[in-house]
Amino acid sequence: MLPNSKIDLYAAIRRDARTGMATRALMRKYGVGYEIAPRALIRNLGSSQR
């Protein structure tokens, strides 16, 4: 089942990446492009950088 929101999607991508899943496999599993998968891995939504 695919996540409903972008925040949930990014969290799911990061969670699967921590288990060792390759970037291309993440792209296939979640139906995202080459720009979204790496962006989800480096972006930490909810960080307190303000």
C-alpha positions, -999 to +999 in steps of 0.1 A: +000+000+000+014+034-010+015+062+015-011+089+012+009+121+018+043+133+008+055+132+044+045+096+047+060+087+014+094+103+023+093+085+057+086+052+040+115+057+015+139+066+044+127+036+064+133+012+035+166+028+027+178+021+063+171-016+058+195-016+028+171-012-002+188+003-032+177+036-046+164+021-079+144-005-059+129+023-038+119+042-070+102+011-084+084+002-052+070+037-046+066+048-082+088+079-078+113+093-102+151+098-100+147+132-083+123+123-056+141+092-041+174+109-034+156+140-022+137+120+003+169+104+016+187+137+022+157+158+033+147+155+069+111+169+072+103+181+106+138+191+115+142+221+138+166+241+117+148+274+122 
